[in-house]
Amino acid sequence: MHNNKGPTLTIAVLILISTGLLWSSIVQNTTFNILGLQFLILFTLCSLWAAELNNRWLFKTFLRRFNQMLALFSGLPLLLSSYWPSQLMNEEVIVGFFGVGGLAWAYAYIYLRVDTSITKSYKVFVHLPLIAMLALSCSLIQMVGNGVAAMIWISYYIIFSYTILKESLATNQTLRFNVGVFGITVALLALVIEFGVIEIVTSKVIWGGFGLIMGLNLWLISRKKKLRRKKK
């Protein structure tokens, strides 16, 4: 927790305003893909706000990780270009939401970028709203298109998942290891779909991939046991 409670309170107020604007978008029947982006950013902001709370508060860890998980799962459909919007509806509300959300993110980023208590993967996660805004801007520009937006999103998920995978190997955490493997697998599958070569994903490839993941898990478990024996 930073001694100055101002930023934490400011972020909380901005999140409340963003929530109100999100509700307004729902009432005005905003398209599903824009709502998905809004939920993603709101969950991310809630996670960043939780990261600003006192480190001694145990519920803070749950709140931070739970909202992080919700944000990342909300972003899975955006790995496909068809889920990126080519135009905005209810522009005033949408622009207001992203403006307020962007301000909340900026407040959080200023303090979290120098926080030595957070992991490298979380530092990558902190940039999620920025990447989302960049990808959205690309999808709204006709000369660029939603294909580029999807490629940016896929690249981000691969980088983030690789960072988690690397951390899990250093700490021997099986759950984080599988989260990293899942993220990379889904991102690569989206890449295959985007390039229109989904036919290469045969049943043999699926079973082979499943076998590889199981083998890696067994290797990680064996590695953990060896390290425990060395400590004894």
FIKOLZA-1660 file (N, C-alpha, C; in steps of 0.1 Angstrom, whole numbers, plus 5000, padded with zeros to 4 digits):
% residues 232
   i   px   py   pz ch aa at
   1 5008 4988 5000  A  M  N
   1 5000 5000 5000  A  M CA
   1 5009 5012 5000  A  M  C
   2 5006 5022 4992  A  H  N
   2 5013 5035 4992  A  H CA
   2 5007 5043 5003  A  H  C
   3 5016 5050 5010  A  N  N
   3 5012 5058 5022  A  N CA
   3 5001 5068 5018  A  N  C
   4 5002 5073 5006  A  N  N
   4 4992 5083 5001  A  N CA
   4 4979 5076 4996  A  N  C
   5 4968 5078 5003  A  K  N
   5 4956 5071 5000  A  K CA
   5 4949 5077 4988  A  K  C
   6 4954 5089 4984  A  G  N
   6 4947 5096 4973  A  G CA
   6 4945 5088 4960  A  G  C
   7 4956 5083 4955  A  P  N
   7 4955 5075 4942  A  P CA
   7 4945 5064 4943  A  P  C
   8 4945 5056 4954  A  T  N
   8 4936 5045 4956  A  T CA
   8 4922 5049 4956  A  T  C
   9 4919 5060 4963  A  L  N
   9 4905 5066 4964  A  L CA
   9 4901 5071 4950  A  L  C
  10 4910 5078 4943  A  T  N
  10 4907 5084 4930  A  T CA
  10 4904 5073 4920  A  T  C
  11 4912 5062 4920  A  I  N
  11 4909 5051 4911  A  I CA
  11 4896 5044 4914  A  I  C
  12 4892 5043 4927  A  A  N
  12 4879 5037 4931  A  A CA
  12 4868 5046 4926  A  A  C
  13 4869 5059 4927  A  V  N
  13 4858 5068 4922  A  V CA
  13 4857 5067 4907  A  V  C
  14 4868 5066 4900  A  L  N
  14 4868 5065 4885  A  L CA
  14 4862 5052 4881  A  L  C
  15 4865 5041 4888  A  I  N
  15 4859 5028 4885  A  I CA
  15 4844 5028 4887  A  I  C
  16 4839 5035 4897  A  L  N
  16 4825 5037 4899  A  L CA
  16 4818 5044 4888  A  L  C
  17 4825 5055 4883  A  I  N
  17 4820 5062 4872  A  I CA
  17 4820 5053 4859  A  I  C
  18 4830 5046 4857  A  S  N
  18 4831 5036 4846  A  S CA
  18 4820 5026 4846  A  S  C
  19 4817 5021 4858  A  T  N
  19 4806 5011 4860  A  T CA
  19 4793 5017 4856  A  T  C
  20 4791 5030 4860  A  G  N
  20 4778 5037 4856  A  G CA
  20 4777 5038 4841  A  G  C
  21 4788 5042 4834  A  L  N
  21 4788 5043 4820  A  L CA
  21 4787 5029 4813  A  L  C
  22 4792 5019 4819  A  L  N
  22 4790 5005 4814  A  L CA
  22 4775 5002 4815  A  L  C
  23 4769 5005 4826  A  W  N
  23 4755 5002 4827  A  W CA
  23 4747 5009 4817  A  W  C
  24 4750 5022 4814  A  S  N
  24 4744 5030 4804  A  S CA
  24 4745 5023 4790  A  S  C
  25 4757 5017 4787  A  S  N
  25 4759 5010 4775  A  S CA
  25 4750 4998 4774  A  S  C
  26 4748 4991 4785  A  I  N
  26 4739 4979 4785  A  I CA
  26 4725 4983 4782  A  I  C
  27 4721 4994 4789  A  V  N
  27 4707 4999 4787  A  V CA
  27 4704 5003 4773  A  V  C
  28 4715 5009 4766  A  Q  N
  28 4713 5014 4753  A  Q CA
  28 4716 5003 4742  A  Q  C
  29 4717 4991 4747  A  N  N
  29 4718 4979 4737  A  N CA
  29 4731 4981 4729  A  N  C
  30 4742 4984 4735  A  T  N
  30 4755 4985 4728  A  T CA
  30 4758 4970 4723  A  T  C
  31 4765 4969 4712  A  T  N
  31 4769 4956 4706  A  T CA
  31 4777 4948 4716  A  T  C
  32 4776 4935 4714  A  F  N
  32 4783 4925 4723  A  F CA
  32 4798 4927 4724  A  F  C
  33 4804 4930 4712  A  N  N
  33 4819 4930 4712  A  N CA
  33 4824 4943 4720  A  N  C
  34 4817 4954 4719  A  I  N
  34 4821 4966 4726  A  I CA
  34 4819 4964 4741  A  I  C
  35 4808 4957 4745  A  L  N
  35 4805 4954 4759  A  L CA
  35 4816 4945 4765  A  L  C
  36 4820 4935 4756  A  G  N
  36 4831 4926 4761  A  G CA
  36 4844 4934 4764  A  G  C
  37 4847 4944 4755  A  L  N
  37 4859 4952 4758  A  L CA
  37 4857 4960 4771  A  L  C
  38 4845 4966 4772  A  Q  N
  38 4842 4974 4784  A  Q CA
  38 4844 4966 4797  A  Q  C
  39 4838 4953 4797  A  F  N
  39 4839 4945 4809  A  F CA
  39 4854 4941 4811  A  F  C
  40 4861 4938 4801  A  L  N
  40 4875 4935 4802  A  L CA
  40 4883 4946 4809  A  L  C
  41 4881 4958 4804  A  I  N
  41 4888 4970 4810  A  I CA
  41 4883 4972 4824  A  I  C
  42 4871 4971 4827  A  L  N
  42 4866 4973 4841  A  L CA
  42 4871 4962 4850  A  L  C
  43 4872 4950 4846  A  F  N
  43 4878 4939 4855  A  F CA
  43 4893 4942 4857  A  F  C
  44 4899 4947 4847  A  T  N
  44 4914 4950 4848  A  T CA
  44 4916 4961 4858  A  T  C
  45 4908 4972 4857  A  L  N
  45 4909 4983 4866  A  L CA
  45 4906 4979 4881  A  L  C
  46 4897 4970 4883  A  C  N
  46 4894 4965 4896  A  C CA
  46 4906 4957 4901  A  C  C
  47 4912 4949 4893  A  S  N
  47 4924 4942 4897  A  S CA
  47 4935 4951 4900  A  S  C
  48 4938 4961 4892  A  L  N
  48 4948 4971 4895  A  L CA
  48 4945 4979 4908  A  L  C
  49 4933 4982 4910  A  W  N
  49 4929 4989 4922  A  W CA
  49 4932 4980 4934  A  W  C
  50 4929 4967 4933  A  A  N
  50 4932 4958 4944  A  A CA
  50 4947 4957 4947  A  A  C
  51 4954 4958 4936  A  A  N
  51 4969 4957 4938  A  A CA
  51 4974 4969 4946  A  A  C
  52 4967 4980 4946  A  E  N
  52 4971 4992 4953  A  E CA
  52 4967 4992 4968  A  E  C
  53 4959 4982 4972  A  L  N
  53 4955 4981 4986  A  L CA
  53 4967 4976 4995  A  L  C
  54 4964 4977 5008  A  N  N
  54 4975 4973 5017  A  N CA
  54 4978 4958 5015  A  N  C
  55 4991 4955 5015  A  N  N
  55 4996 4942 5012  A  N CA
  55 4993 4932 5023  A  N  C
  56 4989 4937 5035  A  R  N
  56 4986 4929 5046  A  R CA
  56 4972 4924 5046  A  R  C
  57 4964 4930 5037  A  W  N
  57 4950 4926 5036  A  W CA
  57 4949 4913 5027  A  W  C
  58 4945 4902 5033  A  L  N
  58 4945 4889 5025  A  L CA
  58 4935 4889 5014  A  L  C
  59 4924 4896 5016  A  F  N
  59 4913 4896 5006  A  F CA
  59 4918 4903 4994  A  F  C
  60 4928 4912 4995  A  K  N
  60 4933 4920 4984  A  K CA
  60 4939 4910 4973  A  K  C
  61 4946 4900 4977  A  T  N
  61 4951 4890 4968  A  T CA
  61 4940 4883 4960  A  T  C
  62 4930 4879 4967  A  F  N
  62 4919 4872 4960  A  F CA
  62 4912 4882 4950  A  F  C
  63 4910 4894 4955  A  L  N
  63 4903 4904 4946  A  L CA
  63 4911 4907 4934  A  L  C
  64 4924 4908 4936  A  R  N
  64 4933 4911 4924  A  R CA
  64 4933 4900 4914  A  R  C
  65 4935 4888 4919  A  R  N
  65 4936 4876 4910  A  R CA
  65 4923 4872 4904  A  R  C
  66 4912 4874 4911  A  F  N
  66 4899 4870 4906  A  F CA
  66 4895 4880 4894  A  F  C
  67 4897 4893 4896  A  N  N
  67 4894 4902 4886  A  N CA
  67 4904 4901 4874  A  N  C
  68 4916 4897 4877  A  Q  N
  68 4926 4894 4866  A  Q CA
  68 4921 4883 4857  A  Q  C
  69 4916 4872 4864  A  M  N
  69 4911 4860 4857  A  M CA
  69 4899 4864 4848  A  M  C
  70 4890 4872 4854  A  L  N
  70 4878 4876 4847  A  L CA
  70 4882 4884 4834  A  L  C
  71 4891 4893 4836  A  A  N
  71 4896 4902 4825  A  A CA
  71 4902 4894 4814  A  A  C
  72 4910 4884 4817  A  L  N
  72 4917 4876 4807  A  L CA
  72 4907 4867 4800  A  L  C
  73 4897 4861 4807  A  F  N
  73 4887 4853 4801  A  F CA
  73 4878 4861 4792  A  F  C
  74 4875 4873 4796  A  S  N
  74 4867 4882 4788  A  S CA
  74 4873 4885 4775  A  S  C
  75 4887 4885 4775  A  G  N
  75 4894 4888 4762  A  G CA
  75 4896 4877 4753  A  G  C
  76 4892 4865 4757  A  L  N
  76 4894 4853 4748  A  L CA
  76 4887 4854 4734  A  L  C
  77 4874 4859 4734  A  P  N
  77 4868 4860 4721  A  P CA
  77 4875 4870 4711  A  P  C
  78 4882 4880 4717  A  L  N
  78 4888 4890 4709  A  L CA
  78 4901 4884 4702  A  L  C
  79 4905 4872 4705  A  L  N
  79 4916 4866 4697  A  L CA
  79 4912 4863 4683  A  L  C
  80 4899 4864 4680  A  L  N
  80 4894 4862 4666  A  L CA
  80 4890 4876 4661  A  L  C
  81 4894 4879 4648  A  S  N
  81 4891 4892 4642  A  S CA
  81 4876 4895 4641  A  S  C
  82 4868 4885 4640  A  S  N
  82 4853 4887 4638  A  S CA
  82 4847 4894 4651  A  S  C
  83 4854 4893 4662  A  Y  N
  83 4848 4899 4674  A  Y CA
  83 4852 4913 4676  A  Y  C
  84 4861 4919 4667  A  W  N
  84 4865 4933 4669  A  W CA
  84 4855 4941 4661  A  W  C
  85 4850 4952 4667  A  P  N
  85 4841 4961 4660  A  P CA
  85 4847 4969 4649  A  P  C
  86 4840 4972 4639  A  S  N
  86 4845 4981 4628  A  S CA
  86 4839 4995 4629  A  S  C
  87 4829 4997 4638  A  Q  N
  87 4823 5010 4641  A  Q CA
  87 4817 5010 4655  A  Q  C
  88 4815 5022 4660  A  L  N
  88 4810 5024 4674  A  L CA
  88 4796 5028 4674  A  L  C
  89 4788 5022 4683  A  M  N
  89 4774 5027 4686  A  M CA
  89 4774 5034 4699  A  M  C
  90 4765 5044 4701  A  N  N
  90 4764 5052 4713  A  N CA
  90 4778 5058 4716  A  N  C
  91 4783 5065 4707  A  E  N
  91 4797 5070 4708  A  E CA
  91 4800 5078 4720  A  E  C
  92 4791 5086 4724  A  E  N
  92 4793 5095 4736  A  E CA
  92 4796 5087 4748  A  E  C
  93 4787 5077 4751  A  V  N
  93 4789 5068 4763  A  V CA
  93 4802 5060 4762  A  V  C
  94 4804 5055 4750  A  I  N
  94 4816 5046 4748  A  I CA
  94 4829 5054 4750  A  I  C
  95 4830 5066 4744  A  V  N
  95 4841 5074 4745  A  V CA
  95 4843 5079 4759  A  V  C
  96 4832 5082 4766  A  G  N
  96 4833 5086 4780  A  G CA
  96 4838 5075 4789  A  G  C
  97 4834 5062 4786  A  F  N
  97 4838 5051 4794  A  F CA
  97 4853 5049 4792  A  F  C
  98 4858 5049 4779  A  F  N
  98 4872 5047 4777  A  F CA
  98 4881 5058 4782  A  F  C
  99 4875 5071 4782  A  G  N
  99 4882 5082 4787  A  G CA
  99 4884 5081 4802  A  G  C
 100 4873 5078 4809  A  V  N
 100 4874 5077 4824  A  V CA
 100 4882 5065 4828  A  V  C
 101 4880 5053 4820  A  G  N
 101 4888 5041 4823  A  G CA
 101 4903 5044 4820  A  G  C
 102 4906 5051 4810  A  G  N
 102 4920 5054 4807  A  G CA
 102 4926 5063 4817  A  G  C
 103 4919 5072 4823  A  L  N
 103 4924 5080 4834  A  L CA
 103 4927 5072 4847  A  L  C
 104 4918 5062 4850  A  A  N
 104 4920 5053 4861  A  A CA
 104 4932 5045 4859  A  A  C
 105 4933 5040 4847  A  W  N
 105 4945 5032 4843  A  W CA
 105 4958 5039 4845  A  W  C
 106 4958 5052 4841  A  A  N
 106 4970 5060 4842  A  A CA
 106 4974 5062 4856  A  A  C
 107 4964 5065 4865  A  Y  N
 107 4967 5066 4879  A  Y CA
 107 4973 5054 4885  A  Y  C
 108 4967 5042 4881  A  A  N
 108 4972 5030 4887  A  A CA
 108 4986 5027 4881  A  A  C
 109 4988 5029 4868  A  Y  N
 109 5001 5026 4862  A  Y CA
 109 5013 5034 4868  A  Y  C
 110 5010 5047 4871  A  I  N
 110 5021 5055 4877  A  I CA
 110 5027 5049 4889  A  I  C
 111 5018 5043 4897  A  Y  N
 111 5023 5037 4910  A  Y CA
 111 5027 5022 4909  A  Y  C
 112 5020 5015 4900  A  L  N
 112 5024 5000 4899  A  L CA
 112 5036 4998 4891  A  L  C
 113 5040 5007 4883  A  R  N
 113 5052 5005 4874  A  R CA
 113 5065 5005 4883  A  R  C
 114 5064 5011 4895  A  V  N
 114 5076 5011 4904  A  V CA
 114 5074 5002 4916  A  V  C
 115 5063 4994 4916  A  D  N
 115 5061 4985 4927  A  D CA
 115 5069 4972 4925  A  D  C
 116 5078 4970 4934  A  T  N
 116 5087 4958 4933  A  T CA
 116 5081 4945 4938  A  T  C
 117 5069 4946 4944  A  S  N
 117 5062 4935 4950  A  S CA
 117 5054 4926 4940  A  S  C
 118 5052 4932 4928  A  I  N
 118 5043 4924 4919  A  I CA
 118 5052 4917 4909  A  I  C
 119 5047 4906 4903  A  T  N
 119 5055 4897 4895  A  T CA
 119 5056 4903 4881  A  T  C
 120 5065 4898 4873  A  K  N
 120 5067 4902 4859  A  K CA
 120 5054 4900 4851  A  K  C
 121 5048 4889 4853  A  S  N
 121 5035 4886 4845  A  S CA
 121 5025 4896 4848  A  S  C
 122 5024 4901 4861  A  Y  N
 122 5014 4911 4865  A  Y CA
 122 5018 4924 4859  A  Y  C
 123 5030 4927 4857  A  K  N
 123 5035 4939 4851  A  K CA
 123 5031 4939 4836  A  K  C
 124 5031 4928 4830  A  V  N
 124 5026 4926 4816  A  V CA
 124 5011 4928 4816  A  V  C
 125 5004 4923 4826  A  F  N
 125 4989 4924 4827  A  F CA
 125 4985 4939 4829  A  F  C
 126 4993 4946 4836  A  V  N
 126 4990 4961 4838  A  V CA
 126 4988 4968 4825  A  V  C
 127 4995 4964 4814  A  H  N
 127 4994 4970 4801  A  H CA
 127 4982 4966 4793  A  H  C
 128 4973 4957 4798  A  L  N
 128 4962 4951 4791  A  L CA
 128 4953 4962 4785  A  L  C
 129 4948 4972 4793  A  P  N
 129 4939 4983 4788  A  P CA
 129 4946 4991 4776  A  P  C
 130 4959 4993 4777  A  L  N
 130 4966 5000 4767  A  L CA
 130 4966 4992 4754  A  L  C
 131 4969 4979 4755  A  I  N
 131 4969 4971 4743  A  I CA
 131 4955 4970 4737  A  I  C
 132 4945 4969 4746  A  A  N
 132 4931 4969 4741  A  A CA
 132 4927 4981 4734  A  A  C
 133 4931 4993 4738  A  M  N
 133 4928 5005 4732  A  M CA
 133 4935 5006 4718  A  M  C
 134 4948 5001 4718  A  L  N
 134 4956 5001 4705  A  L CA
 134 4949 4992 4695  A  L  C
 135 4945 4980 4699  A  A  N
 135 4938 4971 4690  A  A CA
 135 4925 4976 4686  A  A  C
 136 4917 4982 4695  A  L  N
 136 4904 4988 4691  A  L CA
 136 4906 4999 4681  A  L  C
 137 4916 5008 4683  A  S  N
 137 4919 5018 4673  A  S CA
 137 4922 5013 4659  A  S  C
 138 4929 5002 4659  A  C  N
 138 4933 4995 4646  A  C CA
 138 4920 4990 4639  A  C  C
 139 4911 4984 4647  A  S  N
 139 4899 4977 4642  A  S CA
 139 4889 4988 4636  A  S  C
 140 4890 5000 4642  A  L  N
 140 4881 5011 4637  A  L CA
 140 4886 5018 4625  A  L  C
 141 4899 5016 4622  A  I  N
 141 4905 5023 4610  A  I CA
 141 4903 5013 4598  A  I  C
 142 4896 5017 4588  A  Q  N
 142 4893 5008 4577  A  Q CA
 142 4906 5003 4570  A  Q  C
 143 4916 5012 4569  A  M  N
 143 4928 5009 4562  A  M CA
 143 4936 4998 4569  A  M  C
 144 4934 4997 4582  A  V  N
 144 4941 4987 4591  A  V CA
 144 4933 4975 4593  A  V  C
 145 4921 4977 4599  A  G  N
 145 4911 4966 4600  A  G CA
 145 4913 4957 4613  A  G  C
 146 4902 4949 4615  A  N  N
 146 4902 4941 4627  A  N CA
 146 4911 4929 4626  A  N  C
 147 4916 4925 4615  A  G  N
 147 4926 4915 4614  A  G CA
 147 4939 4918 4621  A  G  C
 148 4943 4931 4620  A  V  N
 148 4955 4936 4627  A  V CA
 148 4952 4936 4642  A  V  C
 149 4940 4940 4645  A  A  N
 149 4936 4941 4660  A  A CA
 149 4938 4927 4666  A  A  C
 150 4933 4917 4659  A  A  N
 150 4934 4903 4664  A  A CA
 150 4948 4899 4665  A  A  C
 151 4957 4902 4656  A  M  N
 151 4971 4899 4656  A  M CA
 151 4978 4905 4668  A  M  C
 152 4974 4918 4671  A  I  N
 152 4980 4924 4683  A  I CA
 152 4976 4917 4696  A  I  C
 153 4963 4913 4696  A  W  N
 153 4957 4907 4708  A  W CA
 153 4963 4893 4710  A  W  C
 154 4965 4885 4699  A  I  N
 154 4971 4872 4700  A  I CA
 154 4986 4873 4705  A  I  C
 155 4993 4883 4699  A  S  N
 155 5007 4885 4704  A  S CA
 155 5008 4888 4719  A  S  C
 156 4998 4897 4723  A  Y  N
 156 4998 4900 4738  A  Y CA
 156 4996 4887 4746  A  Y  C
 157 4986 4879 4742  A  Y  N
 157 4983 4867 4750  A  Y CA
 157 4995 4857 4750  A  Y  C
 158 5002 4856 4739  A  I  N
 158 5013 4847 4738  A  I CA
 158 5024 4852 4748  A  I  C
 159 5027 4866 4747  A  I  N
 159 5037 4871 4756  A  I CA
 159 5034 4870 4771  A  I  C
 160 5021 4873 4774  A  F  N
 160 5016 4872 4788  A  F CA
 160 5017 4857 4793  A  F  C
 161 5012 4848 4785  A  S  N
 161 5012 4834 4788  A  S CA
 161 5026 4828 4790  A  S  C
 162 5035 4833 4781  A  Y  N
 162 5049 4828 4782  A  Y CA
 162 5056 4833 4795  A  Y  C
 163 5052 4845 4799  A  T  N
 163 5058 4851 4811  A  T CA
 163 5053 4843 4823  A  T  C
 164 5040 4839 4823  A  I  N
 164 5035 4831 4834  A  I CA
 164 5042 4817 4834  A  I  C
 165 5043 4812 4822  A  L  N
 165 5050 4798 4821  A  L CA
 165 5064 4799 4826  A  L  C
 166 5071 4809 4823  A  K  N
 166 5085 4811 4828  A  K CA
 166 5085 4812 4843  A  K  C
 167 5076 4820 4849  A  E  N
 167 5076 4821 4863  A  E CA
 167 5072 4808 4870  A  E  C
 168 5063 4801 4864  A  S  N
 168 5059 4788 4870  A  S CA
 168 5070 4778 4871  A  S  C
 169 5079 4778 4861  A  L  N
 169 5090 4769 4861  A  L CA
 169 5100 4773 4872  A  L  C
 170 5101 4786 4874  A  A  N
 170 5110 4791 4885  A  A CA
 170 5105 4788 4899  A  A  C
 171 5092 4788 4900  A  T  N
 171 5086 4786 4913  A  T CA
 171 5080 4772 4915  A  T  C
 172 5080 4764 4904  A  N  N
 172 5074 4751 4904  A  N CA
 172 5059 4751 4908  A  N  C
 173 5051 4760 4902  A  Q  N
 173 5037 4761 4905  A  Q CA
 173 5029 4755 4893  A  Q  C
 174 5023 4743 4896  A  T  N
 174 5016 4736 4886  A  T CA
 174 5004 4743 4880  A  T  C
 175 4997 4750 4888  A  L  N
 175 4985 4757 4883  A  L CA
 175 4989 4768 4874  A  L  C
 176 4999 4776 4877  A  R  N
 176 5003 4787 4869  A  R CA
 176 5009 4782 4856  A  R  C
 177 5016 4770 4857  A  F  N
 177 5022 4764 4845  A  F CA
 177 5011 4760 4835  A  F  C
 178 5000 4755 4840  A  N  N
 178 4989 4751 4831  A  N CA
 178 4982 4763 4826  A  N  C
 179 4981 4773 4834  A  V  N
 179 4975 4786 4829  A  V CA
 179 4983 4791 4817  A  V  C
 180 4996 4791 4818  A  G  N
 180 5005 4795 4808  A  G CA
 180 5004 4787 4795  A  G  C
 181 5003 4774 4797  A  V  N
 181 5002 4765 4786  A  V CA
 181 4988 4767 4779  A  V  C
 182 4978 4768 4787  A  F  N
 182 4964 4771 4781  A  F CA
 182 4964 4784 4773  A  F  C
 183 4970 4794 4778  A  G  N
 183 4970 4807 4771  A  G CA
 183 4977 4806 4758  A  G  C
 184 4989 4800 4758  A  I  N
 184 4996 4799 4745  A  I CA
 184 4989 4790 4735  A  I  C
 185 4983 4779 4740  A  T  N
 185 4976 4770 4731  A  T CA
 185 4964 4777 4725  A  T  C
 186 4956 4784 4733  A  V  N
 186 4944 4791 4727  A  V CA
 186 4948 4802 4717  A  V  C
 187 4959 4809 4721  A  A  N
 187 4964 4820 4712  A  A CA
 187 4969 4814 4698  A  A  C
 188 4976 4803 4699  A  L  N
 188 4980 4796 4687  A  L CA
 188 4969 4791 4678  A  L  C
 189 4959 4785 4685  A  L  N
 189 4947 4780 4678  A  L CA
 189 4940 4792 4671  A  L  C
 190 4939 4803 4678  A  A  N
 190 4933 4815 4672  A  A CA
 190 4941 4819 4659  A  A  C
 191 4954 4818 4660  A  L  N
 191 4962 4822 4649  A  L CA
 191 4960 4813 4637  A  L  C
 192 4958 4800 4640  A  V  N
 192 4955 4790 4629  A  V CA
 192 4942 4793 4623  A  V  C
 193 4932 4797 4631  A  I  N
 193 4918 4800 4626  A  I CA
 193 4919 4813 4617  A  I  C
 194 4927 4823 4622  A  E  N
 194 4928 4835 4614  A  E CA
 194 4935 4833 4600  A  E  C
 195 4944 4824 4600  A  F  N
 195 4951 4821 4587  A  F CA
 195 4943 4811 4578  A  F  C
 196 4932 4806 4583  A  G  N
 196 4923 4798 4576  A  G CA
 196 4929 4784 4573  A  G  C
 197 4937 4779 4583  A  V  N
 197 4943 4766 4581  A  V CA
 197 4939 4756 4592  A  V  C
 198 4926 4758 4597  A  I  N
 198 4921 4750 4608  A  I CA
 198 4921 4735 4605  A  I  C
 199 4922 4732 4592  A  E  N
 199 4921 4717 4588  A  E CA
 199 4934 4710 4593  A  E  C
 200 4945 4717 4597  A  I  N
 200 4957 4711 4602  A  I CA
 200 4955 4706 4616  A  I  C
 201 4944 4711 4623  A  V  N
 201 4942 4707 4636  A  V CA
 201 4933 4694 4636  A  V  C
 202 4939 4683 4633  A  T  N
 202 4933 4670 4633  A  T CA
 202 4931 4664 4647  A  T  C
 203 4924 4652 4647  A  S  N
 203 4923 4646 4660  A  S CA
 203 4936 4641 4665  A  S  C
 204 4945 4637 4656  A  K  N
 204 4959 4633 4660  A  K CA
 204 4966 4644 4667  A  K  C
 205 4965 4656 4661  A  V  N
 205 4972 4668 4666  A  V CA
 205 4966 4671 4680  A  V  C
 206 4953 4670 4682  A  I  N
 206 4947 4673 4695  A  I CA
 206 4951 4664 4705  A  I  C
 207 4951 4651 4702  A  W  N
 207 4956 4641 4712  A  W CA
 207 4970 4642 4715  A  W  C
 208 4978 4645 4704  A  G  N
 208 4992 4647 4706  A  G CA
 208 4995 4659 4715  A  G  C
 209 4988 4670 4713  A  G  N
 209 4989 4682 4722  A  G CA
 209 4985 4679 4736  A  G  C
 210 4974 4671 4738  A  F  N
 210 4970 4667 4751  A  F CA
 210 4980 4658 4758  A  F  C
 211 4986 4649 4751  A  G  N
 211 4997 4641 4756  A  G CA
 211 5009 4649 4760  A  G  C
 212 5012 4659 4752  A  L  N
 212 5024 4667 4755  A  L CA
 212 5022 4675 4768  A  L  C
 213 5010 4680 4770  A  I  N
 213 5006 4688 4782  A  I CA
 213 5007 4679 4794  A  I  C
 214 5002 4667 4793  A  M  N
 214 5002 4657 4804  A  M CA
 214 5016 4653 4807  A  M  C
 215 5024 4651 4797  A  G  N
 215 5038 4648 4799  A  G CA
 215 5046 4659 4806  A  G  C
 216 5043 4672 4802  A  L  N
 216 5050 4683 4808  A  L CA
 216 5046 4684 4823  A  L  C
 217 5033 4681 4826  A  N  N
 217 5028 4682 4840  A  N CA
 217 5035 4671 4848  A  N  C
 218 5037 4659 4843  A  L  N
 218 5044 4648 4850  A  L CA
 218 5059 4652 4852  A  L  C
 219 5064 4659 4842  A  W  N
 219 5078 4663 4843  A  W CA
 219 5080 4674 4854  A  W  C
 220 5070 4683 4855  A  L  N
 220 5070 4694 4865  A  L CA
 220 5068 4688 4879  A  L  C
 221 5059 4678 4881  A  I  N
 221 5057 4671 4894  A  I CA
 221 5070 4664 4898  A  I  C
 222 5076 4657 4888  A  S  N
 222 5089 4650 4891  A  S CA
 222 5100 4660 4895  A  S  C
 223 5100 4671 4889  A  R  N
 223 5110 4682 4892  A  R CA
 223 5108 4687 4906  A  R  C
 224 5095 4689 4910  A  K  N
 224 5092 4694 4923  A  K CA
 224 5097 4685 4934  A  K  C
 225 5095 4672 4931  A  K  N
 225 5099 4661 4941  A  K CA
 225 5114 4661 4943  A  K  C
 226 5121 4662 4932  A  K  N
 226 5136 4662 4932  A  K CA
 226 5141 4674 4940  A  K  C
 227 5135 4686 4938  A  L  N
 227 5139 4698 4945  A  L CA
 227 5136 4697 4960  A  L  C
 228 5125 4690 4964  A  R  N
 228 5122 4688 4978  A  R CA
 228 5132 4679 4984  A  R  C
 229 5136 4668 4977  A  R  N
 229 5146 4659 4982  A  R CA
 229 5160 4666 4985  A  R  C
 230 5163 4675 4976  A  K  N
 230 5176 4682 4977  A  K CA
 230 5176 4691 4989  A  K  C
 231 5164 4697 4992  A  K  N
 231 5163 4706 5004  A  K CA
 231 5164 4698 5017  A  K  C
 232 5159 4686 5017  A  K  N
 232 5161 4677 5029  A  K CA
 232 5175 4673 5031  A  K  C
% end
